[in-house]
Amino acid sequence: KKKELEAIQKEIYGLEEKIKENTPKLEQAAAKVKDKRQNAVIFEDKIKELNKIKNEFGVLESELNSFLREHNKINQDIPRLNAQIELLQKEMGVGAEELAKEADIKSKAELMDKSFRNLREELEKIRQKISESRINKIRSEDVLKKIISMDKCPLCLQNVQHEHKDSIRGRESSIIAESEAVIAAYSEKEKKAKAELESVEKEMNELRKLEGKIELVKLKLRHLEEKRKDKDKLEQNKEQIKEKIEKTNIKKIGLSQQIEALKGIESDYKTAKQELDIALDEEKKIYAEKTGLEK
């Protein structure tokens, strides 16, 4: 039993010595793991920073493409507006003379309109006078026809004297002659008034055409001003977009330099991760050995 006890004590002593040898190895392994983990964390932070920079770069790339598309569109729109402006300027030149006389034409048109109304009223009065005279003539002609064929008065049934007939015949003949003279005179006036009215109406139509032409020129002038404003706005936008493109390119260059500086970080992180895994395996192995010895 004493020999067995001595053997066990010797074995215990040997195990304790091995444990003593194992402890510094485990501490070294733990220290190495800590160091490798800290190194890996540093690379992880740099990877996050790299990804953030890449995302910013992608956003800038998208913005830049949008600015370039808008810039190209403006470059297409400006020549189109220039062509429209040039065409409107040519068309404006055609009606420039009428536009300069707009006030005179408008004033003349108002006078012509007033004259047209006056002539139409005068023509209406002339026609009314002719109509009245024709009615008087027809009435007197009817009276003559009746008095010639009348021998007795229809009311008192007495014979109608020749003197009375002659008196009525003279009166009605005078009315007929006077009516015919009025009809003739006013027919001539009607003819002149109609001619004047047609002449005034013709001139009014010409003035209306000029007024329409002036309105068209004014409309084109408004369009011309709108096109010029649109062009100025596009020119301003073009300059603003140009500045944005320049600023975006400067930012892209800065980010590209940062990405380039972190170019090998992913490879370094992979190496650091592998070294950490190796250190962890080594630590586990030494710890398992120590645990086995203690057990």
Buried (B, 14 or more C-beta within 10 A) or exposed (E): EEEEEEEEEEEEEEBEEBBEEBEEBBEEBBEBBEEBBEBBEBBBEBBEEBEEBBEBBEEBEEBBEEBEEBBEEBEEBBEEBEEBBEEBEEBBEEBEEBBEEBEEBBEBBEEBBEBBEEBBEBBEEBBEBBEBBBEBBEBBBEBBEEBEEBEEEEEEEEEBEEEEBEEBBEEBEEBBEBBBEBBEBBBEBBEBBBEBBEEBBEBBEEBBEBBEBBEBBBEBBEBBEEBEEBBEEBEEBBEEBEEBBEEBEEBBEBBEEBBEEBEEBBEBBEBBBEBBEEBBEBBEEBBEBBEEBEE
